[in-house]
Amino acid sequence: MSRYGDRSATSARLAVERLNPPNPLWGSNGVAFGPDGRLYVAQFLAGQISAVDPATGEVEVVVPMDSPVQSPDDLAFGADGSMYIADLVPGRVWRRSPDGEYTLVSGEVANPNGITCVGDRLFVNEMKPDGRLLELFPDSPGHTGGRDPVVLTEGLALGNAMQLGPDGHLYYPHMTSGRNPLLTGQVWRIPPDGGVPEVVADDVHQPVAVRFDRGGVLHVLSRGPEGIVTRIDLHGSGSRTLVTSGVVGLDNAAFDAENRMFVSSYASGGVTEMHPDGRTRELVPRGLDGPYGVTVDLGGRVYAADHYRVARPEPSREGGVTTHALLHFAHGIVADGELLHLTSQFGQVRTYDPGTGATRERAGGLRRPLGITLAPDGSLVVAESDAGRVVAVAADDAVTVLAEDGLELPVDVAFDAEGRCHVSDERLGAVLRIEADGAVAVVVAGLDAPQGLAVLGDELFVVETGPRRLRAVSLTTGETRVDAEDLPVGAPPGVVPRAQPALFAAGMPGMARRFAGLAAGADGALLLSANGDGTVLRLTPARRSRTGGESHRSPGAPETG
């Protein structure tokens, strides 16, 4: 079951192997049961909403990527069956009627996230420092001259999933605080008609969502790696129990009519049934939300930068993916001995030590840095996409510009055996070489949205994300050929991409661009971030294919060993 469809990459020259199964859901955030009994899943990274059959796990896209909704983070259903959607990055709240018609309820909410319905009433909060909790009026939207939103309270520390409690109050978490962003540990409540907000629970582990089960017990989900849920019997005995599920990066939860709890994960997607004792059952398998960049170290270990984490595709493990670390906004990645270097499109370059877990910021304030590689002198070379330049970060973290004239939208960088730096430029449709004086020379032009870049021997490989193909370029003769086609990168076939949502929203991280990374291994294989179906592909000359992954070959290609 793939979110990309049934197509498989084809190649007459390369054996194509998946290192992990496809991820059916392109991320999973807010969840709510609809009037039809299906579980509806908001997929922030995908810009779509899917419905999941709780009996079979079958997934159907209900709000597609080309709908008016850009980045749904949470959803709720009204009494008449309408779906209300918190569209975080553009700051909009939508109503989708039972017959599928979209109406803008409000464009005046900054980073709308937590959303809930109380009968015919609609409430939403803001995921930003000093956020607000508001009541909106769908039948009389303020932007058309109707009723303006009513602010119930301010001062939320990143609002998120909230719900009406059995006592008639709205409950919501505080995700961060000024003192310590990881140790807020608070759940608050306020009457829906307004009043003085109050703390109802302290010392709760990294709260991200609050949900009441059918018996009125409060469940507080943790956004951390352990998958912790804290159960608090606020309106009964007052007891508190803590359960560790192992679901990394919990985001939200919903209870069905039988009081079964289903949880989502912002870090790995999927939908998981969670039992009271912490046992879990996958309804929709988890996997990679991206991936974005990919790298392989000298020991052959493959790492993927997966937006919220660094993960390892491992065919031998159940589910095929292991979260190595929650490192938010990991996009470009390169291995360097025992270290990993990463970029974040929100401006940072970081070095992560998988052995100790230590992370060090190497550079900040860059404009959407993406691809990253190691220079022969040990410095980090980064494609700073939105600045239209390539920069180097030295061992002492000093940043210098290697090239900017002649570049428009650099995406990835790679060095050849002679120490020359090459850069893919998506807007120019070219791969260029950076000369010693900073000038750029065209290596190959006429490409369609080139992104990932890697060098093997005297050949350069580039992923063309427009036609979804891998092109090889001889660095000696300049000759080119297509080595693989129908790569699962980008939006699924038939989907017309919308305008890209904003990178920042109300001072908070917004939506990062997708990035189909490419890396070369010491064994001569290429690793591709197949972000269309949530896998890492290994592309190996057929005679050297390795077992352990799911192999695909085009008709006439030799069998793999």
WOCOR-V293920 format. One record per residue. N is the residue number from 1. PHI is phi as a letter, one per 30 degrees, with the letter a starting at -180 (999 if undefined). NEAR is the number of other C-alpha atoms within 8 Angstrom. Layout:
n=(N/N)
phi=(PHI/PHI)
near=(NEAR/NEAR)
This chain:
n=(1/2/3/4/5/6/7/8/9/10/11/12/13/14/15/16/17/18/19/20/21/22/23/24/25/26/27/28/29/30/31/32/33/34/35/36/37/38/39/40/41/42/43/44/45/46/47/48/49/50/51/52/53/54/55/56/57/58/59/60/61/62/63/64/65/66/67/68/69/70/71/72/73/74/75/76/77/78/79/80/81/82/83/84/85/86/87/88/89/90/91/92/93/94/95/96/97/98/99/100/101/102/103/104/105/106/107/108/109/110/111/112/113/114/115/116/117/118/119/120/121/122/123/124/125/126/127/128/129/130/131/132/133/134/135/136/137/138/139/140/141/142/143/144/145/146/147/148/149/150/151/152/153/154/155/156/157/158/159/160/161/162/163/164/165/166/167/168/169/170/171/172/173/174/175/176/177/178/179/180/181/182/183/184/185/186/187/188/189/190/191/192/193/194/195/196/197/198/199/200/201/202/203/204/205/206/207/208/209/210/211/212/213/214/215/216/217/218/219/220/221/222/223/224/225/226/227/228/229/230/231/232/233/234/235/236/237/238/239/240/241/242/243/244/245/246/247/248/249/250/251/252/253/254/255/256/257/258/259/260/261/262/263/264/265/266/267/268/269/270/271/272/273/274/275/276/277/278/279/280/281/282/283/284/285/286/287/288/289/290/291/292/293/294/295/296/297/298/299/300/301/302/303/304/305/306/307/308/309/310/311/312/313/314/315/316/317/318/319/320/321/322/323/324/325/326/327/328/329/330/331/332/333/334/335/336/337/338/339/340/341/342/343/344/345/346/347/348/349/350/351/352/353/354/355/356/357/358/359/360/361/362/363/364/365/366/367/368/369/370/371/372/373/374/375/376/377/378/379/380/381/382/383/384/385/386/387/388/389/390/391/392/393/394/395/396/397/398/399/400/401/402/403/404/405/406/407/408/409/410/411/412/413/414/415/416/417/418/419/420/421/422/423/424/425/426/427/428/429/430/431/432/433/434/435/436/437/438/439/440/441/442/443/444/445/446/447/448/449/450/451/452/453/454/455/456/457/458/459/460/461/462/463/464/465/466/467/468/469/470/471/472/473/474/475/476/477/478/479/480/481/482/483/484/485/486/487/488/489/490/491/492/493/494/495/496/497/498/499/500/501/502/503/504/505/506/507/508/509/510/511/512/513/514/515/516/517/518/519/520/521/522/523/524/525/526/527/528/529/530/531/532/533/534/535/536/537/538/539/540/541/542/543/544/545/546/547/548/549/550/551/552/553/554/555/556/557/558/559/560/561)
phi=(999/b/d/c/j/c/d/b/d/b/a/d/c/b/d/c/b/d/d/a/d/d/c/d/c/d/i/b/b/d/b/a/d/c/d/d/i/d/c/c/b/d/c/e/d/d/i/b/b/c/c/c/d/d/d/c/i/d/c/b/d/c/c/d/d/c/d/d/d/c/b/d/c/a/a/a/c/d/d/c/i/d/c/c/b/d/c/d/d/d/i/b/b/c/c/c/d/e/c/j/d/c/b/d/d/a/c/c/c/d/h/d/b/d/b/a/c/b/i/c/c/b/b/b/b/c/c/a/e/h/d/c/c/b/c/c/b/e/d/b/d/d/d/c/j/d/d/d/e/c/d/d/a/b/i/d/c/i/d/a/e/b/a/d/d/d/c/i/c/d/c/a/c/c/d/b/b/d/d/a/d/c/b/d/i/b/b/c/b/a/d/d/c/j/k/c/d/b/d/c/a/c/h/c/d/h/d/b/a/b/b/c/d/d/c/i/d/d/c/c/d/c/d/d/d/d/i/d/b/c/c/b/d/d/c/b/d/i/d/b/b/b/b/c/c/i/d/d/i/e/b/a/a/b/c/d/d/c/i/d/c/c/b/c/b/d/d/b/i/i/b/b/d/c/d/e/c/j/d/b/b/d/d/b/d/d/a/c/d/c/d/c/d/b/b/b/d/d/d/i/d/c/b/c/d/c/i/c/a/c/b/b/d/b/e/d/c/d/i/i/b/b/d/d/a/d/b/d/i/d/b/c/a/b/d/b/i/c/c/b/c/b/c/b/d/d/k/c/b/b/c/c/c/d/d/c/i/d/b/b/d/c/a/b/i/d/c/h/d/b/d/b/b/c/d/e/d/j/d/c/c/b/d/c/e/d/d/i/a/c/b/c/c/d/e/c/i/d/c/b/d/c/a/b/d/j/c/b/b/d/c/b/b/a/c/c/d/c/i/c/c/c/b/c/b/d/d/d/i/b/c/b/c/c/d/d/c/j/d/c/b/d/c/a/b/i/d/c/h/d/b/e/b/a/b/b/i/c/c/c/c/b/c/c/d/d/d/h/b/c/c/c/b/d/d/c/c/i/d/b/a/c/c/a/b/h/d/d/b/i/d/e/e/j/c/d/d/d/d/d/d/d/d/b/b/h/i/c/e/c/c/d/d/d/b/c/d/b/b/c/c/d/d/i/c/c/c/b/d/d/d/d/b/i/b/c/c/c/c/b/e/e/d/c/d/c/d/j/b/d/c/b/b/d/e/j/d/d/d/c/c)
near=(6/9/12/11/8/5/7/8/12/12/13/11/9/12/15/14/11/12/15/15/10/12/18/13/13/13/15/18/16/15/16/12/12/10/7/5/8/11/12/12/13/15/18/12/9/9/12/17/13/13/12/12/11/10/4/6/9/8/10/7/9/8/9/9/12/9/8/5/12/12/16/16/14/15/16/11/14/14/7/6/10/11/12/13/14/17/18/13/14/12/14/17/14/14/14/13/10/9/5/6/8/9/7/9/13/12/10/6/10/12/15/16/16/15/19/13/11/9/6/7/10/13/12/14/14/17/15/14/8/9/14/13/14/12/12/14/13/8/4/9/14/12/8/6/7/8/8/9/9/7/9/12/11/9/8/15/13/13/18/16/16/14/12/10/10/6/4/8/11/12/13/14/15/17/16/11/11/5/4/8/9/8/10/14/13/14/15/13/12/12/11/8/5/8/7/7/9/7/9/8/9/8/8/12/9/13/17/16/15/17/12/11/11/8/5/10/12/12/12/13/16/16/13/11/10/10/15/14/12/14/12/11/12/9/7/6/6/8/8/8/7/8/11/9/12/8/9/13/14/16/16/15/13/11/12/8/6/5/8/10/12/11/14/16/17/12/13/13/18/17/14/13/12/13/9/6/5/9/8/9/7/10/11/11/12/13/16/14/16/15/18/17/16/19/14/15/11/8/5/8/8/10/11/16/18/16/15/12/15/15/14/12/14/10/11/6/8/6/9/13/14/9/10/9/9/11/9/7/12/16/16/16/17/13/11/9/7/8/10/13/13/15/17/14/12/14/13/14/13/12/12/12/11/10/5/5/8/7/8/7/9/10/12/8/7/11/11/12/18/16/16/16/12/12/10/6/5/8/11/11/13/15/16/16/14/8/9/11/16/13/13/12/15/10/7/5/8/7/9/7/9/10/12/10/8/6/12/11/13/16/16/16/16/11/14/12/7/5/8/10/11/12/15/17/18/14/8/9/13/14/13/13/12/14/10/5/4/10/10/12/8/9/10/10/9/6/9/10/11/17/16/15/16/14/12/10/6/10/10/12/12/14/15/14/13/8/8/12/14/13/13/12/12/11/9/5/5/9/6/8/7/9/12/14/12/11/12/14/13/9/9/11/6/4/8/6/7/6/4/5/10/9/9/11/13/7/6/7/8/10/11/7/5/8/13/17/16/16/13/13/12/7/4/9/11/12/15/13/19/15/16/13/13/16/19/15/12/13/12/14/11/12/8/8/10/8/5/7/10/8/9/10/13/8/5/5/10/7/5/10/7)
